[in-house]
Amino acid sequence: MNSRANLRSPLAGVLNQGAAHAGVHHWWVMRLTAVALAPLCVWLTVSLLILPGTGYTAVSAWVASGVNPVLLALTMLLAAWHSGLGLQAVIEDYVARPLWKTSLLVLSAFVNALLAASGVYAVLRIALRSVA
């Protein structure tokens, strides 16, 4: 026997059960999306605070100008991804019933995908309307 004590049962070893280390990837993606969102949220907050007007015309002109549509779409996509990962971790950790857990995970994935798609669609619609 090797120097480390093997606490897994022989059947678990054959079935390859044990730590899959999949949580490390989830943890890294959560951190990377958070780091990417930090400057984007600062940019969005500062940009909206220094906007000359608060009406629809001023905001839609700002959305359509320069790199703003790209940064806004990126912010929405990253926020939805980050939110989905966070909700997934909470649901997996705190919901015990398998049917509820699966249902909530699917619902969370669909809602976050819908939010991301809706946000990007809104930005594109405003940005492309000013071009046409």
DSSP file (Angstrom, degrees, kcal/mol; ACC not computed):
  #  RESIDUE AA STRUCTURE BP1 BP2  ACC     N-H-->O    O-->H-N    N-H-->O    O-->H-N    TCO  KAPPA ALPHA  PHI   PSI    X-CA   Y-CA   Z-CA
    1    1 A M              0   0    0      0, 0.0     4,-0.1     0, 0.0     0, 0.0   0.000 360.0 360.0 360.0 145.9    0.0    0.0    0.0
    2    2 A N        -     0   0    0      2,-0.2     4,-0.1     1,-0.1     0, 0.0  -0.110 360.0 -96.6 -73.9 176.4    1.2    3.5   -0.8
    3    3 A S  S    S+     0   0    0      2,-0.1     2,-0.4     0, 0.0    -1,-0.1   0.786 105.8  72.4 -68.4 -27.4    2.1    6.1    1.9
    4    4 A R  S    S-     0   0    0      1,-0.0     2,-0.3     2,-0.0    -2,-0.2  -0.712  90.2-117.5 -89.6 140.1   -1.3    7.8    1.7
    5    5 A A        -     0   0    0     -2,-0.4     2,-0.8    -4,-0.1    -2,-0.1  -0.591  21.8-138.6 -74.9 131.5   -4.2    5.9    3.2
    6    6 A N        +     0   0    0     -2,-0.3    -1,-0.1     1,-0.1    -2,-0.0  -0.826  24.6 176.1 -94.8 109.1   -6.8    5.1    0.6
    7    7 A L        +     0   0    0     -2,-0.8     2,-0.2     2,-0.1    -1,-0.1   0.466  47.8 102.1 -93.3  -2.7  -10.2    5.8    2.2
    8    8 A R  S    S-     0   0    0      1,-0.1    -2,-0.1     2,-0.0    10,-0.0  -0.560  76.8-115.1 -82.2 146.4  -12.2    5.0   -1.0
    9    9 A S     >  -     0   0    0     -2,-0.2     4,-1.9     1,-0.1     5,-0.2  -0.400  25.8-112.9 -73.5 156.8  -14.0    1.7   -1.3
   10   10 A P  H  > S+     0   0    0      0, 0.0     4,-1.9     0, 0.0     5,-0.1   0.877 118.8  53.2 -58.2 -37.2  -12.8   -0.6   -4.0
   11   11 A L  H  > S+     0   0    0      1,-0.2     4,-2.5     2,-0.2     5,-0.2   0.905 106.5  52.1 -65.1 -40.7  -16.1   -0.2   -5.8
   12   12 A A  H  4>S+     0   0    0      1,-0.2     5,-2.7     2,-0.2     4,-0.4   0.872 108.7  51.8 -62.9 -36.5  -15.7    3.6   -5.8
   13   13 A G  H ><5S+     0   0    0     -4,-1.9     3,-0.5     3,-0.2    -1,-0.2   0.898 111.1  46.5 -66.2 -39.8  -12.3    3.2   -7.3
   14   14 A V  H 3<5S+     0   0    0     -4,-1.9    -2,-0.2     1,-0.2    -1,-0.2   0.895 114.2  47.0 -68.5 -40.0  -13.6    1.0  -10.1
   15   15 A L  T 3<5S-     0   0    0     -4,-2.5    -1,-0.2    -5,-0.1    -2,-0.2   0.468 110.1-124.6 -81.1  -0.9  -16.5    3.4  -10.8
   16   16 A N  T < 5 +     0   0    0     -3,-0.5     2,-0.3    -4,-0.4    -3,-0.2   0.882  53.9 159.2  58.9  41.6  -14.1    6.3  -10.7
   17   17 A Q      < +     0   0    0     -5,-2.7     2,-0.3    -6,-0.1    -1,-0.2  -0.641  22.2  75.1 -92.1 153.8  -16.2    8.1   -8.1
   18   18 A G  S    S-     0   0    0     -2,-0.3     2,-0.3   -10,-0.0    -5,-0.0  -0.924  88.7  -6.9 140.0-163.9  -14.6   10.8   -5.9
   19   19 A A        -     0   0    0     -2,-0.3     0, 0.0     1,-0.2     0, 0.0  -0.446  47.4-172.8 -66.5 125.0  -13.7   14.4   -6.4
   20   20 A A        -     0   0    0     -2,-0.3    -1,-0.2     0, 0.0    -3,-0.0   0.583  29.3-137.1 -93.0 -12.2  -14.0   15.4  -10.0
   21   21 A H    >>  +     0   0    0      1,-0.1     3,-0.5     3,-0.0     4,-0.5   0.736  63.1 131.8  60.7  25.5  -12.4   18.8   -9.4
   22   22 A A  H 3>  +     0   0    0      1,-0.2     4,-1.4     2,-0.2     3,-0.3   0.725  58.4  70.4 -76.2 -21.8  -15.0   20.5  -11.6
   23   23 A G  H 3> S+     0   0    0      1,-0.2     4,-2.5     2,-0.2    -1,-0.2   0.767  87.1  64.6 -67.0 -25.0  -15.6   23.1   -8.9
   24   24 A V  H <> S+     0   0    0     -3,-0.5     4,-2.5     2,-0.2    -1,-0.2   0.920 102.2  47.9 -65.4 -43.1  -12.2   24.7   -9.6
   25   25 A H  H  X S+     0   0    0     -4,-0.5     4,-2.6    -3,-0.3     5,-0.2   0.923 112.1  49.5 -62.4 -44.4  -13.3   25.7  -13.1
   26   26 A H  H  X S+     0   0    0     -4,-1.4     4,-2.2     1,-0.2    -2,-0.2   0.918 111.4  49.8 -59.7 -44.7  -16.6   27.1  -11.8
   27   27 A W  H  X S+     0   0    0     -4,-2.5     4,-2.0     1,-0.2    -2,-0.2   0.915 111.6  48.0 -62.0 -44.8  -14.7   29.1   -9.1
   28   28 A W  H  X S+     0   0    0     -4,-2.5     4,-2.8     1,-0.2    -2,-0.2   0.912 110.8  49.9 -64.9 -43.0  -12.2   30.5  -11.7
   29   29 A V  H  X S+     0   0    0     -4,-2.6     4,-2.6     1,-0.2     5,-0.2   0.896 109.2  52.8 -64.7 -38.6  -14.9   31.5  -14.1
   30   30 A M  H  X S+     0   0    0     -4,-2.2     4,-1.8    -5,-0.2    -1,-0.2   0.925 112.5  45.0 -60.0 -44.0  -16.8   33.3  -11.3
   31   31 A R  H  X S+     0   0    0     -4,-2.0     4,-2.5     2,-0.2    -2,-0.2   0.907 113.2  49.8 -67.9 -41.4  -13.6   35.2  -10.4
   32   32 A L  H  X S+     0   0    0     -4,-2.8     4,-2.2     1,-0.2    -2,-0.2   0.903 111.3  47.8 -66.6 -40.7  -12.8   36.1  -14.0
   33   33 A T  H  X S+     0   0    0     -4,-2.6     4,-2.2    -5,-0.2    -1,-0.2   0.881 112.3  50.7 -66.7 -35.5  -16.3   37.3  -14.8
   34   34 A A  H  X S+     0   0    0     -4,-1.8     4,-1.7    -5,-0.2    -2,-0.2   0.917 110.9  47.8 -66.3 -42.5  -16.2   39.4  -11.6
   35   35 A V  H  < S+     0   0    0     -4,-2.5    -2,-0.2     1,-0.2    -1,-0.2   0.886 114.1  47.3 -65.5 -38.3  -12.9   40.9  -12.5
   36   36 A A  H  X S+     0   0    0     -4,-2.2     4,-1.0     1,-0.2    -1,-0.2   0.856 111.8  50.8 -70.3 -34.9  -14.1   41.7  -16.0
   37   37 A L  H  X S+     0   0    0     -4,-2.2     4,-2.9    -5,-0.2     5,-0.3   0.794  95.7  71.9 -74.0 -27.6  -17.4   43.2  -14.7
   38   38 A A  H  X S+     0   0    0     -4,-1.7     4,-1.9     1,-0.2    -1,-0.2   0.952 104.3  35.5 -57.6 -56.0  -15.7   45.5  -12.2
   39   39 A P  H  > S+     0   0    0      0, 0.0     4,-2.8     0, 0.0    -1,-0.2   0.864 116.7  55.6 -67.9 -31.6  -14.2   48.0  -14.7
   40   40 A L  H  X S+     0   0    0     -4,-1.0     4,-2.5     2,-0.2    -2,-0.2   0.906 108.5  47.2 -65.4 -39.9  -17.3   47.7  -17.0
   41   41 A C  H  X S+     0   0    0     -4,-2.9     4,-2.5     2,-0.2    -1,-0.2   0.876 112.3  50.0 -69.0 -36.7  -19.6   48.6  -14.1
   42   42 A V  H  X S+     0   0    0     -4,-1.9     4,-2.7    -5,-0.3     5,-0.3   0.941 112.0  48.4 -64.3 -46.1  -17.4   51.6  -13.2
   43   43 A W  H  X S+     0   0    0     -4,-2.8     4,-2.7     1,-0.2    -2,-0.2   0.929 113.1  47.6 -57.8 -46.7  -17.4   52.7  -16.8
   44   44 A L  H  X S+     0   0    0     -4,-2.5     4,-2.3     2,-0.2     5,-0.2   0.919 113.4  47.3 -63.4 -44.6  -21.2   52.4  -17.1
   45   45 A T  H  X S+     0   0    0     -4,-2.5     4,-2.1     2,-0.2    -2,-0.2   0.943 115.6  43.7 -63.1 -48.9  -21.8   54.3  -13.8
   46   46 A V  H  X S+     0   0    0     -4,-2.7     4,-1.9     1,-0.2    -2,-0.2   0.918 113.5  52.0 -63.8 -43.5  -19.4   57.1  -14.7
   47   47 A S  H  < S+     0   0    0     -4,-2.7     4,-0.3    -5,-0.3    -1,-0.2   0.905 112.0  45.4 -60.8 -42.2  -20.7   57.3  -18.2
   48   48 A L  H >< S+     0   0    0     -4,-2.3     3,-0.6    -5,-0.2    -1,-0.2   0.848 111.0  53.8 -71.9 -32.3  -24.3   57.6  -17.1
   49   49 A L  H 3< S+     0   0    0     -4,-2.1    -1,-0.2     1,-0.2    -2,-0.2   0.839 111.5  44.2 -70.4 -31.5  -23.5   60.1  -14.4
   50   50 A I  T 3< S+     0   0    0     -4,-1.9    -1,-0.2    -5,-0.2    -2,-0.2   0.358  81.6 127.6 -96.2   7.4  -21.8   62.5  -16.8
   51   51 A L    <   -     0   0    0     -3,-0.6     8,-0.1    -4,-0.3    -3,-0.0  -0.413  60.7-136.5 -61.8 135.4  -24.5   62.2  -19.5
   52   52 A P  S    S+     0   0    0      0, 0.0     2,-0.3     0, 0.0    -1,-0.1   0.831  82.5  24.1 -67.7 -30.8  -25.6   65.7  -20.5
   53   53 A G        -     0   0    0      2,-0.1    -2,-0.0     1,-0.1    -3,-0.0  -0.875  57.9-150.1-131.2 164.7  -29.3   64.7  -20.6
   54   54 A T        +     0   0    0     -2,-0.3    -1,-0.1     4,-0.1     2,-0.0   0.346  62.8 107.0-114.9   4.4  -31.5   62.2  -19.0
   55   55 A G  S  > S-     0   0    0      1,-0.1     4,-2.3     4,-0.0     5,-0.2  -0.244  84.5-102.4 -80.1 171.4  -34.2   61.8  -21.7
   56   56 A Y  H  > S+     0   0    0      1,-0.2     4,-2.8     2,-0.2     5,-0.3   0.881 120.1  54.2 -59.9 -40.2  -34.6   58.9  -24.1
   57   57 A T  H  > S+     0   0    0      2,-0.2     4,-2.0     1,-0.2    -1,-0.2   0.919 110.2  45.1 -63.9 -44.6  -33.0   60.8  -26.9
   58   58 A A  H  > S+     0   0    0      2,-0.2     4,-2.0     1,-0.2    -1,-0.2   0.917 116.3  45.4 -66.4 -43.6  -29.8   61.6  -25.0
   59   59 A V  H  X S+     0   0    0     -4,-2.3     4,-2.6     2,-0.2    -2,-0.2   0.910 113.5  48.7 -69.3 -41.4  -29.5   58.1  -23.6
   60   60 A S  H  X S+     0   0    0     -4,-2.8     4,-1.8    -5,-0.2    -1,-0.2   0.864 110.7  51.5 -68.2 -33.5  -30.2   56.4  -27.0
   61   61 A A  H  X S+     0   0    0     -4,-2.0     4,-0.6    -5,-0.3    -1,-0.2   0.895 111.5  48.0 -66.2 -38.7  -27.7   58.7  -28.7
   62   62 A W  H >< S+     0   0    0     -4,-2.0     3,-1.0     1,-0.2    -2,-0.2   0.913 109.5  52.5 -66.3 -42.2  -25.1   57.7  -26.0
   63   63 A V  H 3< S+     0   0    0     -4,-2.6    -1,-0.2     1,-0.2    -2,-0.2   0.880 112.3  46.2 -60.2 -37.8  -25.9   54.0  -26.5
   64   64 A A  H 3< S+     0   0    0     -4,-1.8     2,-0.3    -5,-0.2    -1,-0.2   0.527  95.9  95.4 -84.7  -6.0  -25.3   54.3  -30.2
   65   65 A S  S X< S-     0   0    0     -3,-1.0     3,-1.6    -4,-0.6    62,-0.0  -0.662  89.4 -38.4 -97.3 142.7  -22.1   56.3  -30.1
   66   66 A G  T 3  S-     0   0    0     -2,-0.3     4,-0.2     1,-0.2    -4,-0.0  -0.181 116.0 -23.3  59.4-134.8  -18.5   55.0  -30.3
   67   67 A V  T 3> S+     0   0    0      1,-0.2     4,-2.5     2,-0.1     3,-0.3   0.369 106.7 105.3 -92.5   3.4  -17.7   51.8  -28.5
   68   68 A N  H <> S+     0   0    0     -3,-1.6     4,-2.8     1,-0.2     5,-0.2   0.875  76.1  51.9 -55.9 -43.0  -20.6   52.1  -26.1
   69   69 A P  H  > S+     0   0    0      0, 0.0     4,-2.4     0, 0.0    -1,-0.2   0.909 111.7  47.6 -62.4 -38.1  -22.8   49.4  -27.8
   70   70 A V  H  > S+     0   0    0     -3,-0.3     4,-2.4    -4,-0.2    -2,-0.2   0.940 114.8  44.7 -66.1 -46.8  -20.0   46.9  -27.6
   71   71 A L  H  X S+     0   0    0     -4,-2.5     4,-2.4     2,-0.2    -1,-0.2   0.881 113.8  50.5 -66.9 -37.4  -19.2   47.6  -24.0
   72   72 A L  H  X S+     0   0    0     -4,-2.8     4,-2.4    -5,-0.3    -2,-0.2   0.930 111.7  47.0 -64.9 -44.9  -22.9   47.6  -23.0
   73   73 A A  H  X S+     0   0    0     -4,-2.4     4,-2.5    -5,-0.2    -2,-0.2   0.911 113.0  49.8 -63.2 -41.5  -23.5   44.2  -24.8
   74   74 A L  H  X S+     0   0    0     -4,-2.4     4,-2.6     1,-0.2     5,-0.2   0.902 109.9  51.2 -62.8 -41.6  -20.3   42.8  -23.1
   75   75 A T  H  X S+     0   0    0     -4,-2.4     4,-2.4     1,-0.2    -2,-0.2   0.921 111.7  47.0 -61.7 -44.0  -21.5   44.0  -19.7
   76   76 A M  H  X S+     0   0    0     -4,-2.4     4,-2.2     2,-0.2    -2,-0.2   0.911 113.3  47.7 -66.6 -42.1  -24.9   42.4  -20.2
   77   77 A L  H  X S+     0   0    0     -4,-2.5     4,-2.3     2,-0.2    -2,-0.2   0.937 115.1  44.8 -64.5 -46.2  -23.5   39.1  -21.3
   78   78 A L  H  X S+     0   0    0     -4,-2.6     4,-2.9     2,-0.2     5,-0.2   0.887 112.4  52.0 -65.9 -38.0  -20.9   38.9  -18.5
   79   79 A A  H  X S+     0   0    0     -4,-2.4     4,-2.5    -5,-0.2    -1,-0.2   0.909 111.4  46.7 -65.4 -41.2  -23.5   40.0  -15.9
   80   80 A A  H  X S+     0   0    0     -4,-2.2     4,-2.5     2,-0.2    -2,-0.2   0.906 114.3  47.7 -66.6 -40.6  -25.9   37.3  -17.0
   81   81 A W  H  X S+     0   0    0     -4,-2.3     4,-2.2     2,-0.2    -2,-0.2   0.933 113.9  46.6 -64.4 -46.3  -23.1   34.7  -17.1
   82   82 A H  H  X S+     0   0    0     -4,-2.9     4,-2.3     1,-0.2    -2,-0.2   0.905 113.2  49.5 -62.8 -42.7  -21.9   35.7  -13.6
   83   83 A S  H  X S+     0   0    0     -4,-2.5     4,-2.8    -5,-0.2     5,-0.2   0.914 109.9  51.1 -62.8 -43.8  -25.4   35.7  -12.3
   84   84 A G  H  X S+     0   0    0     -4,-2.5     4,-2.2     1,-0.2    -2,-0.2   0.901 110.5  48.5 -61.5 -41.6  -26.1   32.3  -13.7
   85   85 A L  H  X S+     0   0    0     -4,-2.2     4,-2.1     2,-0.2    -1,-0.2   0.907 112.6  48.5 -65.6 -41.3  -22.9   30.8  -12.1
   86   86 A G  H  X S+     0   0    0     -4,-2.3     4,-2.1     2,-0.2    -2,-0.2   0.928 112.7  46.7 -65.2 -45.0  -23.8   32.4   -8.8
   87   87 A L  H  X S+     0   0    0     -4,-2.8     4,-2.9     1,-0.2     5,-0.2   0.884 109.8  55.2 -64.2 -37.5  -27.4   31.1   -8.8
   88   88 A Q  H  X S+     0   0    0     -4,-2.2     4,-2.7    -5,-0.2     5,-0.2   0.925 108.5  47.9 -60.6 -44.3  -26.1   27.6   -9.9
   89   89 A A  H  X S+     0   0    0     -4,-2.1     4,-1.8     2,-0.2    -2,-0.2   0.911 113.8  46.7 -63.4 -42.3  -23.8   27.5   -6.9
   90   90 A V  H  X S+     0   0    0     -4,-2.1     4,-2.4     2,-0.2     5,-0.3   0.929 114.3  46.7 -66.4 -44.7  -26.5   28.6   -4.5
   91   91 A I  H  X S+     0   0    0     -4,-2.9     4,-2.1     1,-0.2    -2,-0.2   0.933 113.6  48.1 -63.8 -45.5  -29.1   26.1   -5.9
   92   92 A E  H  < S+     0   0    0     -4,-2.7    -1,-0.2    -5,-0.2    -2,-0.2   0.845 117.5  42.5 -64.3 -32.8  -26.6   23.2   -5.9
   93   93 A D  H  < S+     0   0    0     -4,-1.8    -1,-0.2    -5,-0.2    -2,-0.2   0.834 125.9  27.1 -82.4 -33.4  -25.6   23.9   -2.3
   94   94 A Y  H  < S+     0   0    0     -4,-2.4     2,-0.6    -5,-0.2    -3,-0.2   0.557  97.6  82.3-115.7  -8.4  -28.9   24.7   -0.7
   95   95 A V     <  -     0   0    0     -4,-2.1    -1,-0.1    -5,-0.3     6,-0.0  -0.885  49.8-179.4-100.9 119.3  -31.7   22.8   -2.5
   96   96 A A        +     0   0    0     -2,-0.6    -1,-0.2     5,-0.0     3,-0.0   0.847  53.9  85.0 -89.1 -36.1  -31.8   19.2   -1.3
   97   97 A R  S  > S-     0   0    0      1,-0.1     4,-2.8     2,-0.0     5,-0.2  -0.532  70.0-143.9 -74.9 126.9  -34.6   17.7   -3.4
   98   98 A P  H  > S+     0   0    0      0, 0.0     4,-2.6     0, 0.0     5,-0.2   0.870  98.0  49.6 -59.8 -40.3  -33.3   16.5   -6.8
   99   99 A L  H  > S+     0   0    0      2,-0.2     4,-2.4     1,-0.2     5,-0.2   0.930 114.4  44.5 -66.4 -44.0  -36.5   17.4   -8.7
  100  100 A W  H  > S+     0   0    0      2,-0.2     4,-2.8     1,-0.2     5,-0.2   0.913 113.5  51.8 -63.1 -43.1  -36.5   21.0   -7.3
  101  101 A K  H  X S+     0   0    0     -4,-2.8     4,-2.3     2,-0.2    -2,-0.2   0.939 112.8  43.7 -61.0 -48.6  -32.8   21.3   -7.9
  102  102 A T  H  X S+     0   0    0     -4,-2.6     4,-2.3     2,-0.2     5,-0.2   0.919 114.5  49.9 -64.0 -43.6  -33.0   20.3  -11.5
  103  103 A S  H  X S+     0   0    0     -4,-2.4     4,-2.5    -5,-0.2    -2,-0.2   0.920 112.7  46.3 -62.1 -44.4  -36.0   22.4  -12.1
  104  104 A L  H  X S+     0   0    0     -4,-2.8     4,-2.6     2,-0.2    -1,-0.2   0.867 111.0  52.4 -68.1 -36.1  -34.5   25.5  -10.6
  105  105 A L  H  X S+     0   0    0     -4,-2.3     4,-2.1    -5,-0.2    -1,-0.2   0.914 112.5  45.0 -65.3 -42.1  -31.2   25.0  -12.4
  106  106 A V  H  X S+     0   0    0     -4,-2.3     4,-2.4     2,-0.2    -2,-0.2   0.928 114.4  48.8 -66.9 -44.8  -33.0   24.8  -15.8
  107  107 A L  H  X S+     0   0    0     -4,-2.5     4,-2.7    -5,-0.2     5,-0.2   0.917 111.5  50.0 -60.4 -44.3  -35.2   27.8  -14.9
  108  108 A S  H  X S+     0   0    0     -4,-2.6     4,-2.5     2,-0.2     5,-0.2   0.909 110.4  49.9 -61.3 -43.6  -32.2   29.8  -13.9
  109  109 A A  H  X S+     0   0    0     -4,-2.1     4,-2.2     1,-0.2    -2,-0.2   0.923 113.5  45.8 -62.8 -44.0  -30.3   29.0  -17.1
  110  110 A F  H  X S+     0   0    0     -4,-2.4     4,-2.5     2,-0.2    -2,-0.2   0.909 113.2  48.9 -66.6 -41.8  -33.3   30.0  -19.2
  111  111 A V  H  X S+     0   0    0     -4,-2.7     4,-2.5     2,-0.2    -2,-0.2   0.926 113.2  46.8 -65.3 -43.8  -33.9   33.2  -17.3
  112  112 A N  H  X S+     0   0    0     -4,-2.5     4,-2.3    -5,-0.2    -1,-0.2   0.891 113.1  49.0 -66.5 -38.2  -30.3   34.3  -17.5
  113  113 A A  H  X S+     0   0    0     -4,-2.2     4,-2.6    -5,-0.2     5,-0.2   0.905 112.0  49.7 -65.2 -40.5  -30.1   33.4  -21.2
  114  114 A L  H  X S+     0   0    0     -4,-2.5     4,-2.6     2,-0.2    -2,-0.2   0.904 111.2  48.8 -64.7 -41.7  -33.3   35.4  -21.8
  115  115 A L  H  X S+     0   0    0     -4,-2.5     4,-2.4     2,-0.2    -2,-0.2   0.921 112.9  47.5 -63.7 -43.8  -32.0   38.4  -19.9
  116  116 A A  H  X S+     0   0    0     -4,-2.3     4,-2.4     2,-0.2     5,-0.2   0.939 114.7  45.5 -63.1 -47.1  -28.7   38.3  -21.9
  117  117 A A  H  X S+     0   0    0     -4,-2.6     4,-2.4     1,-0.2    -2,-0.2   0.900 113.4  50.0 -64.2 -40.9  -30.4   38.0  -25.2
  118  118 A S  H  X S+     0   0    0     -4,-2.6     4,-2.4    -5,-0.2    -1,-0.2   0.908 111.7  48.3 -64.4 -42.1  -32.9   40.7  -24.4
  119  119 A G  H  X S+     0   0    0     -4,-2.4     4,-2.2     2,-0.2    -2,-0.2   0.924 113.6  45.3 -65.0 -45.3  -30.2   43.1  -23.3
  120  120 A V  H  X S+     0   0    0     -4,-2.4     4,-2.7     1,-0.2     5,-0.2   0.897 112.6  52.3 -66.2 -39.5  -28.1   42.6  -26.3
  121  121 A Y  H  X S+     0   0    0     -4,-2.4     4,-2.7    -5,-0.2    -2,-0.2   0.920 109.4  49.4 -61.3 -43.9  -31.1   42.9  -28.6
  122  122 A A  H  X S+     0   0    0     -4,-2.4     4,-2.2     2,-0.2     5,-0.2   0.917 112.5  47.2 -62.9 -43.4  -32.1   46.2  -27.0
  123  123 A V  H  X S+     0   0    0     -4,-2.2     4,-2.8     1,-0.2     5,-0.2   0.934 114.4  46.8 -64.3 -45.3  -28.6   47.6  -27.4
  124  124 A L  H  X S+     0   0    0     -4,-2.7     4,-2.9     1,-0.2     5,-0.3   0.895 110.7  52.5 -64.3 -39.3  -28.4   46.4  -31.0
  125  125 A R  H  X S+     0   0    0     -4,-2.7     4,-1.5    -5,-0.2    -1,-0.2   0.923 114.2  41.8 -63.7 -43.6  -31.8   47.8  -31.8
  126  126 A I  H  X S+     0   0    0     -4,-2.2     4,-1.3    -5,-0.2    -2,-0.2   0.926 117.7  46.9 -68.9 -43.9  -30.9   51.2  -30.5
  127  127 A A  H  X S+     0   0    0     -4,-2.8     4,-0.7    -5,-0.2    -2,-0.2   0.899 116.3  42.8 -66.9 -40.7  -27.4   51.3  -32.0
  128  128 A L  H  X S+     0   0    0     -4,-2.9     4,-1.8    -5,-0.2    -1,-0.2   0.758 106.0  62.4 -80.0 -23.5  -28.5   50.1  -35.4
  129  129 A R  H  < S+     0   0    0     -4,-1.5    -1,-0.2    -5,-0.3    -2,-0.2   0.877 102.2  51.7 -66.5 -36.4  -31.6   52.4  -35.5
  130  130 A S  H  < S+     0   0    0     -4,-1.3    -1,-0.2     1,-0.2    -2,-0.2   0.769 108.7  51.7 -73.2 -23.3  -29.4   55.4  -35.4
  131  131 A V  H  <        0   0    0     -4,-0.7    -1,-0.2     1,-0.2    -2,-0.2   0.883 360.0 360.0 -76.0 -40.0  -27.3   54.1  -38.3
  132  132 A A     <        0   0    0     -4,-1.8    -1,-0.2     0, 0.0    -2,-0.2   0.478 360.0 360.0 -73.9 360.0  -30.3   53.5  -40.6
